[in-house]
């Protein structure tokens, strides 16, 4: 199935790209969630408009992304979690928890899909998490996991 992506999809492409995916993936996941539209010959105009809008946004967004990166890297965010006596957590810290801690700690609202965790966080203490602010800008966020 040939689709035109309307948003960035990890491992597949960015907005305006024409991709070939399996029928079920496109029909049941990408199209209903609004990540893609079906490719048609008339859709070529849509591709051009999406790419033009993305190009004008990127220049503006790159400056803003650098400002957000400086703000995120300059602060330390506290994340209270339930933990046992030995310092092990009941479960693990999720990207949703991290996004909520950043927004509550005075940082900007970050989409949880932009947060990259190398290994799951399962202990108290200081941790570093990567946030993809922009395609070209990554911020290293200091996260302090404390007992609730």
N, C-alpha and C positions, 0 to 999 in steps of 0.2 A: 504494500500500500504506500502510495506516495503522498506525503503531507508537507505543509508549510508550517513551520514552527512560529507561534506568536509570542512565545516567551522562551527564556533560556531553560533548557532541560539538561541536567548533568549527564555526561556521557553520550549525548546525542547531538547537541548543537545549540546555537543561539537564535534569537528572534530573526526571522527572515530567511533562514536556511531551508532548503528543500531536502528532505530526508526520505529514505526508503526504510520502512519498518514492517514488522509482521502485522498481518491483518488484525489479529486479536488485540495486540498492544495499542494500535492506533484507534481502533473502533471502541474498545472498552476502557481505555485509560486516557490517552492523550486528547482526543476530541471532546469527550464529555467534560473534562476538567478545564477546557479552554486553553490547553497548552499548544494546540495545533488546529489547523483547518485542512480540509481536503484540498489536494492540489488539482487545479483545473487550468486550462489555457488562459482563461480570464484572470486567474489568480496571479499572473505575472505582474499585473499592476499593483496588486496587494503586496507582493514581495518588494517592489521598488519603494512603495510608500513606507513599509515597515523599516527597510534599510535606511531610507532618508531620515526618518524620525529618530532612529537609533544613532545615526551619525551626529545629528545636532545635539542629542541628549548626552552623548559620550563626552564631548568637549566640556559641557557645563558640569556634568557629573564627576569628571576627573578632579576638578578643583575642589568640589564639595567632598569627594571621597578622601582626598588628602587631609582636609580639615577634620573629618570624622576619625580618620586614622590617628591623627595627633591627639585628639580628645580621648580616644579609647586607650592608646598606649600610655597616656599620662596619668591614668587613674587605675586604682585597684578596686575591684568589685567583690563584695562579700556575699557569699551564698550560704545561708543557713540550711542545714539538712539534719535529718535524724541519724544519729550514730550511736554505736555501742560504746562500752567503756574503754575498749582497746583502740578506739579511733577508726574502726571499720564502719562503713556506711551500711544502712539497711537498703540494699539495692545499689544503684549507680546514679550519678548525676547525668541528666539528659540534656540535649541541646535546647529543649524548651525551657528547662530550669535556668540554663545559662543566659538565654535570651531575656527571660524575665528579670534576672538579677542585673543585667546590663541596663535595661530600661528603668528599673527601680533605682539603680545607683546613680542616675543622672546622665547616663549615656543615651545616645539616640536609640530609637526603636530599630532593632536588628531582626531580620527575618531568620528564623531558626535554620532554614536550609542553607544559609550562608556561613554557619559555624562548622568548623572542621575539627573533629576530635580524633586524635591519633589512636589513643587507647582509652577505654572507659575509665572515668574517674570514680574510684571506689574507696578513697581514703581522704581523711582530713588534711588540711595544709594548703600550701600555695601551689597552684598549677598554672600553666600557660596554655592558652587556647588560641587557635588561629581563626580570624574572622575575615572572610572574603568580602571586603567593602565594595570593591569594583573588580572588573576582570583583570586589571593590571595592579591593583592595590590590595595588599594583605596586611592586616593589623594583628599584632601579637598582644593579646589581652591577658593581664594578670588577674587571676581568679583566686580568691581566698575562701576555701571551703571550711566553714566553722560549724560546730554543733549547735542545733536549735535549742 
